[in-house]
């Protein structure tokens, strides 16, 4: 083995001996919620309305062990991007979507303890081996604007104010007033106002009238009135003696005897049963004596009543086992046929939705259906009862109790139970549901006479944004889109495609935030639909039905979100740090995507240093569509930003990240890290405990004494013995009320950055309590860094960069907080092994004295990581691209092979290495090239090499 090879092996063994851990370098100092979100999840996309973010989507985000944990953690960490305090949101419903592939968490907003009208949010979590948030959207009140005048008006006075109004004194049934905040996002008011909300209606089967009133709680002024009766002119079909198809009850379409599913049949004084799809039933009954079997048009999901004609009721005396064959409307007339039609179509609409969303139980009530109302040409939905209403024949219109009219009005009930605003969206949603169920692109077929229909969305072809003309015009953008989606799915896969379209509609229903003013559908609607169609949580690679969905939206001038047409991969990974004072190279592979195949040789890179302008240059192509990207040399703690682009065969230029210069990849240069603070809690290093409204379970330091039966830890994390934990008592003890807060001493990170790492334990038996980790610059204002929800115990490790949360300064503190509010669960929390490391920009500097034959000279290395291993090598072959070492994290020396290892030793606490070398008397008088290498970080990832020193040996 030659000398160079032996020395190369020696250096390799030297570098393998180091065991320091690796801590990644700092990311950018960001503080706004939006910047924190973008930094943590670079692939996300945003949809905004005006200056407000409405939706975050496009890439997997917060990940947790359970869907509820992921949703809650996302809201705590990032909910502020919607311009509201995340703590103002309260979970009201959890629903499975796409057969359990997703879970949708629906929230309502409360401020000052009051409901916001309207104010809601949706979080969609993809369920798998790990649950991850893939979509978040909200329409919320800006919680920075919550200063209201004092309440000067009583609830009784508010009610009297409305009841004495001439326009509403005829209303007979009044609800109790409740204080709410009427949001500025409402179409009703420009600014938020604290109001009494109350309802008034007519208690009659006749012409329905119902309103919601909003009375200013400070002035008593009636600031807004909402009509709860939503009229819609639509058409329908079904039977029982009932009409067939989508045409109304007219002589050319006489009723036909049809099974009536979903109706409750009962034995007088005995048991009941609900009919099956074919109308059959079996009622459990003992004995063989004759009994009377009776039935009304009442079932679990519909309660039909009539304002005219005879209320349908059938009964028959039979001897068990029967049969008891009952027939509604045996001698058909308008009023009887309408009752059967309404019952059948309400059940059809209910089952269409709940069969595809079995976890959504808000529809599972017998909604009141008022039929044959003595008005003409319409149907209604009233939200406070709730109830449906259908007018009798007259005014040139048929009886409204038929297929699409019934389904349309029931769809308003679905919109109401989803907690969404009606308006143009409600009308469009109702039309969409009727068109899909009936497979008919016409709304109100023959409603105005043979061949005269109310709406034909595909023919009318209304475009976004809605040109005006009222809610029934604007509604057709949404219904047109959905029927086109159904048609496209059917063309692609036949009956299976139709089934997929139906499921997609219901899945989207659970997620959507509804319309945007007069626009029933808008660009965010497309985002919502694509999100639930997606199968991997990443919109950047398209969705299974991207083309079909986007074509339907495009037909109504609604753009789909920008989805990259090519896929960019970084085989060596893409870190957020680089070493200073040297070039960094990355490999980039470009793969085919929805825009086609990449064009070889078309790759470019655009680079900016410290916020300067981007400079575009070609990428170096190593093989077709495989490139090398070289980042420039930057100083320590400087930042380099870049994005890459390539052309697709469709001629599209695709960029990664998709927004290019608006949201590029960014990397920070850093050289080394060193420990600033390390606490195993065996001694008191200055932590304090602050309790707020706590009745039990405060933080305390000690050796765990519990036996784990109530979720408490039995040992600390690092084996030292002690940790901080809540209520260190055996038996019945845990956190009650709160919060209880564990606050660190103050750390000075001015002019640098740092990483916080720790171990934590969280056990919560009902999954709704949090451990929140926060950082402060001043001890007053605290910003969330991490939140953990409802764990089942066990020690876990985590870490984060200070600059990802706040701007590093001289007053940095960290605190761990938990609470059980409301006090309804068993909650145990612990923390151990807290470390703070700071990043420094200390270059590795190497120097030595003269090299004189027969004398010794001092070699000095400064700027190393204290305690880390430093090696010094020499060569007589010159400087240049020298050997590279995996033990140095891939760093290469800058002297040529032919190496001699002069010394290896650990740096002292000042980061220095000093030693003497004797120069033998007979060595040649040649030039000696020497360099130092400092191995640091896990796998040598933070290693550095020094400058090269050149000196000629002399006498």
Beta strands, then each sheet from edge to edge (+ up, - down):
strand 1: 45-49
strand 2: 52-57
strand 3: 63-64
strand 4: 89-97
strand 5: 102-111
strand 6: 114-126
strand 7: 131-139
strand 8: 173-174
strand 9: 178-182
strand 10: 193-201
strand 11: 210-216
strand 12: 222-227
strand 13: 229-232
strand 14: 264-267
strand 15: 272-274
strand 16: 290-296
strand 17: 302-306
strand 18: 313-319
strand 19: 367-376
strand 20: 379-382
strand 21: 387-392
strand 22: 567-569
strand 23: 577-578
strand 24: 584-591
strand 25: 604-609
strand 26: 615-618
strand 27: 620-623
strand 28: 626-631
strand 29: 639-647
strand 30: 653-656
strand 31: 665-669
strand 32: 672-679
strand 33: 688-691
strand 34: 694-696
strand 35: 699-702
strand 36: 723-726
strand 37: 736-743
strand 38: 753-764
strand 39: 770-776
strand 40: 782-789
strand 41: 792-801
strand 42: 813-820
strand 43: 827-840
strand 44: 845-848
strand 45: 856-862
strand 46: 869-875
strand 47: 899-906
strand 48: 913-918
strand 49: 927-935
strand 50: 944-945
strand 51: 949-952
sheet 1: 1+ 2- 7+ 3-
sheet 2: 1+ 2- 7+ 6- 5+ 4-
sheet 3: 1+ 2- 7+ 6- 9- 10+ 8-
sheet 4: 1+ 2- 7+ 6- 9- 10+ 11- 12+
sheet 5: 13+ 20- 21+ 19+ 17+
sheet 6: 15+ 14- 16+ 18-
sheet 7: 22+ 24- 28+ 27-
sheet 8: 23+ 31+ 29- 25+ 26-
sheet 9: 23+ 31+ 29- 30+
sheet 10: 32+ 43- 36+ 35-
sheet 11: 32+ 43- 38+ 41-
sheet 12: 33+ 37- 34+
sheet 13: 33+ 37- 42+ 39- 40+
sheet 14: 44+ 45- 48+
sheet 15: 47+ 46- 49+ 50-
sheet 16: 47+ 46- 49+ 51-
end
